[in-house]
């Protein structure tokens, strides 16, 4: 019997997830459906139509606060269905009870046309116990579990360990591992999945792919529990690989680009040699589909993005591990790492186009609406063998690069602001532009937050800046946004240009 709980109230994401789950369930499984709270309110047409193809006579007509239950064998007969209509919008329908008699049949995996080897044995053990993984359990055409990815352009593979931070979201982990193993230079022997708690299914997912899984005893709760899980995972990784100078940290709800390891590999020397750097991240907080333009472009930023990053052993062992928040501190580990006393004026290197994509819509600090607004339209690189000019990210070279960009950038018209005028950036392609915003000091972010809202990018807090400057792409043009007088780059501002100021009330009225 396949069981999952989906809260479809107000969520296209969960309605789509319901359809995906049903499609992933093997034929012959018993499916039981009931309504939880007001779940029909946003049950989308695709989900309703799927129920109809399964044999439901009532799901297509379900309305707000109706009662419904449905038992069916996938691609088999309907065992029972019940439906009661709500008398009006303000009242619930009467309680509903149905009875169903079903014939249980065990799936004989011995009859599957799988080769007689260690991989097939892992597949058999997994598929006998778990459901909802689609073609991986197909008897006639099973999805491959071990398909060597392409090496790097130089013929090598990733040599540093990879930690996947996981909890009890096995379907997320399954998707994530498949993505990672498809990336150039991937090496399953270098990957460890760290599970926060003694959950069997995520551990089984890791073992299905021949990847080491380690379970941790949960410590504390909420944010503090996640923080302690991270610390244990980082410490264990460096203990398992005592000669590793770096490690890669990923999370179970991330897809990765095909070149993520090639990206990291090219940047490892700069992280080793430049003491002004704090980390290499695969994520650009401002890297949405409409604000990126060059997969080979790199930025230095003063914030720590996470979501796929490289950590240096020396930094962790000498600074982070001894100071890591204790279990009684209910802090987000990434927010702690962004504190000025932890970062110490060091920066992270990030790509213009992210090498990870956040697909998870459920977790301690996330829900489907949050995923829809802030993550769904993030860009993920699809190009292979991208070559980076790594030398440009060295501290001194990066300043020369910014100075060069500013000397070539055209100053935009400051007589109107970006929120009030659609063609603030001209409709051309491949140009360089600059505009200046009011920023009295390093944390005077009022105008920037309003601009971020107008641009429909990350606006919950302020990220992705370098010396009070942001770099994004608008309408296919590279645009530098400089806060004045806070930024040293204000020296390039023409004397007749007044920095743009947007008050919050002004934005709300427009």
C-alpha positions in Angstrom: 0.0 0.0 0.0 1.4 3.4 -1.0 1.0 6.2 1.6 1.9 9.9 1.4 0.3 13.0 2.9 -0.2 16.0 0.6 -1.5 19.3 1.8 -2.9 20.8 -1.4 -4.5 23.8 0.2 -3.2 26.8 -1.7 -0.4 24.9 -3.3 0.2 24.1 -7.0 3.5 22.6 -5.9 1.8 19.9 -3.7 -0.8 19.2 -6.3 1.9 18.5 -8.8 3.8 16.4 -6.2 0.7 14.3 -5.8 0.5 13.6 -9.5 4.2 12.8 -9.6 4.0 10.4 -6.6 1.0 8.5 -8.2 2.9 8.2 -11.4 6.0 6.9 -9.6 4.0 4.2 -7.8 4.3 0.7 -9.3 1.3 -0.8 -11.1 -0.8 -3.1 -8.9 -0.2 -1.1 -5.7 -3.3 -0.2 -3.6 -3.9 3.5 -3.4 -6.1 5.1 -0.7 -7.2 8.7 -1.0 -9.0 10.8 1.6 -9.6 14.5 2.0 -7.7 16.2 4.9 -9.1 19.5 6.1 -9.8 21.7 3.0 -7.6 19.8 0.6 -9.9 20.1 -2.4 -9.7 23.9 -2.5 -6.6 24.0 -4.7 -6.6 20.4 -6.1 -5.6 21.2 -9.6 -7.2 19.9 -12.8 -4.3 17.6 -13.6 -4.6 15.8 -10.3 -8.4 15.5 -10.6 -8.1 14.1 -14.2 -5.5 11.5 -13.0 -8.0 10.4 -10.3 -10.6 10.0 -13.0 -8.3 7.8 -15.1 -7.8 5.7 -12.0 -11.6 5.1 -11.9 -12.9 7.9 -9.5 -16.4 9.1 -10.4 -16.5 12.0 -8.0 -13.0 13.6 -7.7 -13.5 15.7 -10.8 -16.5 17.5 -9.1 -15.1 17.9 -5.6 -15.8 21.3 -4.0 -14.8 23.2 -0.9 -15.4 21.2 2.3 -16.8 18.1 0.5 -16.0 14.7 1.9 -14.4 12.1 -0.3 -12.6 8.7 0.0 -11.3 6.4 -2.7 -9.5 3.0 -2.7 -8.2 1.6 -6.0 -5.5 -0.7 -7.3 -3.3 1.2 -9.7 -4.2 0.0 -13.2 -6.7 -2.3 -11.6 -10.3 -2.3 -10.2 -11.8 0.3 -7.9 -12.4 -1.2 -4.4 -14.6 1.6 -2.9 -15.5 5.2 -3.3 -17.6 7.5 -1.2 -18.6 11.2 -1.6 -20.7 13.6 0.4 -21.3 17.2 -0.7 -21.1 20.2 1.6 -24.5 21.9 2.1 -22.9 25.3 1.6 -19.6 27.2 1.6 -19.6 27.7 5.3 -20.4 24.2 6.4 -18.6 20.8 6.3 -20.2 17.8 4.6 -21.3 15.0 6.9 -18.6 12.6 8.0 -17.9 9.8 5.5 -17.0 6.1 6.1 -16.2 3.6 3.4 -15.3 -0.1 3.5 -13.2 -1.9 0.9 -12.2 -5.5 0.5 -9.0 -5.9 -1.5 -6.9 -8.8 -2.5 -3.3 -8.5 -1.4 -0.6 -9.8 -3.8 3.1 -9.7 -3.1 5.2 -8.5 -6.1 7.6 -11.3 -7.0 10.9 -9.5 -7.7 12.5 -12.8 -8.5 10.6 -12.6 -11.8 12.2 -9.3 -12.7 14.7 -9.4 -15.6 17.6 -8.1 -13.5 21.1 -9.3 -13.8 22.5 -11.5 -11.1 25.0 -9.2 -9.5 25.5 -7.0 -6.4 23.7 -4.0 -7.9 20.6 -6.0 -8.7 20.6 -7.4 -5.2 20.6 -3.9 -3.8 17.8 -3.0 -6.1 15.8 -6.1 -5.1 16.1 -5.4 -1.4 15.1 -1.8 -1.9 12.2 -2.4 -4.1 10.7 -5.1 -1.9 10.5 -2.6 0.9 9.9 0.9 -0.5 7.5 2.4 -3.0 7.4 5.6 -5.1 10.7 5.4 -6.9 9.4 4.8 -10.4 11.5 3.1 -13.0 14.3 2.2 -10.5 12.0 -0.8 -9.6 10.8 -1.5 -13.1 11.2 -5.2 -14.0 11.5 -4.8 -17.7 13.5 -1.5 -18.0 15.0 -0.6 -14.6 16.8 2.8 -14.3 20.5 2.4 -14.1 22.0 2.8 -10.6 25.6 3.0 -11.6 26.3 4.9 -14.8 29.8 6.5 -14.8 29.7 10.2 -15.5 32.1 11.9 -17.8 35.4 13.0 -16.4 36.6 16.6 -16.3 37.9 18.1 -19.6 41.4 17.3 -18.2 40.5 13.7 -17.7 40.4 13.8 -13.9 37.6 13.4 -11.4 36.7 15.2 -8.2 39.2 14.1 -5.5 37.8 15.9 -2.4 35.0 14.4 -0.2 31.4 15.4 -0.6 28.9 15.5 2.3 25.2 15.4 1.6 23.3 16.8 4.6 20.0 14.9 4.8 17.0 14.4 7.1 13.9 12.2 6.6 13.0 13.3 3.0 14.0 10.2 1.1 12.4 11.2 -2.2 14.3 14.4 -2.1 17.5 12.5 -1.4 16.8 10.1 -4.3 16.5 13.0 -6.7 19.5 14.7 -5.3 21.8 11.7 -5.5 20.8 11.0 -9.1 21.7 14.6 -10.0 25.1 14.4 -8.2 26.1 11.1 -9.8 25.3 12.6 -13.3 27.7 15.5 -12.8 31.1 15.6 -14.6 33.8 14.1 -12.4 31.4 12.5 -9.9 32.9 9.7 -7.7 30.4 7.8 -5.6 33.3 6.6 -3.3 33.9 10.2 -2.2 30.3 10.8 -1.3 28.8 10.4 2.2 25.1 11.0 3.1 24.6 12.2 6.7 21.1 11.5 8.1 19.8 13.5 11.0 18.1 10.7 12.9 17.7 6.9 12.6 15.5 6.9 9.6 15.6 3.7 7.5 14.4 4.9 4.1 16.9 7.7 3.4 19.7 5.3 4.5 18.3 2.7 2.1 18.3 5.3 -0.7 22.0 6.0 -0.1 22.8 2.3 0.0 20.8 1.7 -3.2 23.3 3.8 -5.1 26.3 2.2 -3.3 26.9 5.4 -1.3 27.9 5.4 2.4 25.2 6.6 4.7 25.8 7.7 8.3 23.0 8.3 10.8 23.4 10.8 13.7 21.6 10.9 17.0 19.6 14.1 16.9 20.7 16.8 19.4 18.5 19.6 20.5 15.5 20.7 18.3 14.5 23.0 15.5 17.3 25.3 14.2 19.7 24.1 16.9 19.2 20.5 15.8 20.1 21.3 12.2 23.1 23.3 13.4 24.4 20.3 15.4 23.7 18.0 12.5 25.9 20.2 10.3 28.7 20.3 12.8 28.7 16.5 13.3 28.7 16.0 9.5 31.6 18.4 8.9 33.7 17.0 11.7 33.0 13.4 10.6 33.9 14.1 7.0 37.3 15.6 7.9 37.9 12.7 10.3 37.0 10.2 7.5 39.4 11.9 5.1 42.3 13.1 7.3 44.3 14.2 4.2 41.5 16.2 2.7 42.3 19.9 2.5 38.7 20.8 1.4 35.3 19.3 1.5 32.1 20.0 -0.5 28.8 20.4 1.3 25.5 19.8 -0.4 21.9 19.4 0.8 19.3 16.8 0.0 17.0 19.3 -1.7 19.4 20.5 -4.4 19.8 19.6 -8.0 23.3 20.3 -9.3 24.5 21.4 -12.7 26.5 18.9 -14.8 29.6 21.1 -14.3 29.4 21.7 -10.5 32.5 19.7 -9.7 34.4 21.1 -12.6 33.5 24.6 -11.3 34.7 23.8 -7.8 37.9 22.1 -9.1 38.9 25.2 -11.1 38.5 27.4 -8.0 40.2 25.3 -5.4 43.7 26.8 -6.0 42.4 30.3 -5.4 40.7 29.3 -2.2 44.0 27.7 -1.1 46.1 30.7 -1.9 44.0 33.8 -1.3 43.6 34.4 2.5 40.9 37.0 1.8 38.5 34.3 0.7 36.1 32.5 3.0 34.4 29.9 0.7 33.5 28.9 -2.8 29.8 28.7 -3.3 27.8 27.3 -6.2 24.8 29.5 -5.5 24.0 33.1 -6.5 21.3 34.5 -4.2 20.4 37.1 -7.0 20.8 34.6 -9.8 17.3 34.4 -11.3 16.4 33.5 -14.8 15.9 37.2 -15.6 19.0 38.5 -13.8 21.9 36.3 -15.1 23.8 36.4 -18.4 27.2 34.7 -18.4 27.8 31.2 -17.1 31.6 31.9 -17.0 31.3 35.1 -14.9 32.5 35.1 -11.3 31.8 37.5 -8.4 33.3 38.1 -5.0 30.7 38.8 -2.3 30.7 39.6 1.4 27.9 37.2 2.3 28.0 33.4 2.6 25.4 31.9 0.3 25.7 28.2 1.2 23.5 25.8 -1.0 26.5 23.9 -2.4 29.9 25.2 -1.2 33.5 24.3 -0.5 34.9 24.5 3.1 38.6 24.6 3.8 39.8 22.3 6.6 42.1 24.9 8.1 39.1 27.4 8.5 36.9 24.7 10.0 39.4 23.2 12.4 41.0 26.4 13.6 38.1 28.8 13.7 34.6 27.4 13.0 34.6 24.1 14.9 35.8 25.5 18.3 33.2 28.4 18.1 30.3 26.5 16.6 26.9 27.3 18.3 26.2 25.0 21.2 22.9 22.9 21.3 21.2 25.6 23.5 21.7 28.2 20.8 18.7 28.2 18.5 20.5 29.8 15.6 20.7 29.0 11.9 24.2 27.8 11.2 24.4 29.8 8.0 23.3 33.0 9.6 26.0 32.5 12.3 28.6 32.0 9.6 27.6 35.3 8.1 28.3 37.2 11.3 31.1 39.8 10.9 33.1 38.4 13.8 33.1 35.0 12.1 33.6 36.1 8.5 36.3 38.6 9.5 36.0 40.7 6.2 36.7 37.6 4.1 34.6 37.0 1.0 33.1 34.1 -1.1 33.4 33.5 -4.8 30.1 32.7 -6.6 29.1 32.2 -10.2 26.8 34.5 -12.1 24.7 31.4 -13.0 24.2 29.1 -10.1 25.5 25.5 -10.2 22.7 24.3 -7.8 19.0 24.6 -7.8 16.8 24.5 -4.7 13.8 22.3 -5.4 12.6 21.4 -1.8 9.3 22.9 -0.8 9.1 21.5 2.7 11.4 21.9 5.7 11.9 23.7 8.9 12.4 27.1 7.3 10.5 26.7 4.0 7.1 26.0 2.6 5.6 25.7 -0.9 4.7 29.4 -1.2 8.3 30.4 -0.2 9.7 28.0 -2.7 7.4 29.4 -5.4 8.3 33.0 -4.8 12.1 32.9 -4.0 13.5 29.7 -5.5 11.4 28.3 -8.4 12.7 30.8 -11.0 16.3 30.6 -10.1 18.6 29.8 -13.0 20.7 26.6 -13.2 23.7 26.3 -15.5 23.2 23.9 -18.4 26.4 24.4 -20.3 29.3 22.0 -20.1 33.1 22.5 -19.9 32.8 26.1 -18.9 36.2 27.6 -18.4 36.6 30.3 -15.8 39.2 33.1 -15.6 40.0 32.2 -12.0 42.8 34.8 -11.7 40.3 37.6 -11.9 38.9 36.6 -8.5 42.1 37.3 -6.6 41.6 40.3 -4.4 43.8 42.7 -6.2 42.8 41.5 -9.7 39.1 41.7 -8.8 39.4 45.4 -7.9 41.1 46.0 -11.3 38.3 44.2 -13.0 35.6 46.4 -11.2 37.5 49.5 -12.1 37.7 48.4 -15.7 34.0 47.6 -15.8 33.1 51.0 -14.3 35.2 52.8 -16.9 33.3 51.1 -19.6 29.8 51.3 -18.1 27.3 53.9 -19.3 25.5 55.8 -16.5 21.8 55.2 -16.6 19.2 58.1 -16.5 18.8 58.9 -12.8 15.8 61.2 -13.3 13.4 58.3 -12.6 13.9 55.2 -10.6 13.9 51.5 -11.7 10.6 50.8 -9.9 8.7 53.5 -11.7 10.0 53.1 -15.3 9.9 49.8 -17.2 12.6 50.9 -19.7 15.0 52.2 -17.0 17.6 49.9 -18.6 17.5 50.4 -22.4 16.3 47.6 -24.6 19.7 46.6 -26.0 21.9 43.6 -25.5 25.4 43.0 -24.2 26.0 46.5 -22.9 27.4 47.6 -19.5 25.5 50.0 -17.3 25.8 51.6 -13.9 23.5 53.4 -11.6 23.9 54.8 -8.1 21.5 54.5 -5.2 21.4 56.3 -1.9 23.3 54.4 0.9 24.7 56.6 3.7 26.7 53.7 5.3 27.4 50.0 4.9 24.1 48.9 6.4 21.8 51.6 4.9 19.9 49.1 2.7 16.4 50.8 2.4 16.6 51.7 -1.2 18.3 48.4 -2.2 15.5 46.4 -0.6 12.9 48.3 -2.6 14.9 47.8 -5.8 15.2 44.1 -5.1 11.4 43.9 -4.7 10.9 45.7 -8.0 13.3 43.3 -9.7 11.6 40.3 -8.1 14.8 39.0 -6.6 15.8 38.1 -3.1 14.5 40.8 -0.8 14.1 39.2 2.6 17.6 40.4 3.7 20.6 41.8 1.9 23.0 39.5 0.1 25.4 39.2 -2.7 27.2 42.6 -2.4 30.8 43.6 -2.6 31.8 47.0 -1.1 28.2 48.2 -1.2 27.9 47.2 -4.9 25.8 44.6 -6.6 26.2 43.1 -10.0 23.3 41.6 -11.9 22.0 41.3 -15.5 18.9 43.3 -16.6 17.4 42.8 -20.0 20.5 41.1 -21.3 22.9 43.8 -20.0 25.4 43.7 -17.2 24.5 46.3 -14.6 26.4 47.6 -11.6 24.4 49.1 -8.7 26.5 51.2 -6.4 25.5 52.6 -3.0 26.7 56.1 -2.3 28.4 57.5 -0.4 29.0 54.1 1.3 30.9 52.4 -1.6 34.5 53.4 -2.6 33.3 53.0 -6.2 31.3 56.2 -5.7 34.4 58.1 -6.9 33.2 57.2 -10.4 29.8 58.9 -10.0 29.5 62.0 -12.2 29.0 65.2 -10.1 25.7 65.9 -11.7 24.2 62.6 -10.8 22.1 62.3 -7.6 21.8 58.7 -6.2 18.4 57.2 -6.5 16.4 57.1 -3.3 13.2 55.0 -2.9 11.4 55.4 0.4 9.3 52.5 1.4 6.0 54.5 1.4 6.8 55.7 -2.1 7.1 52.1 -3.3 3.8 51.1 -1.6 2.0 54.0 -3.3 3.3 53.4 -6.8 
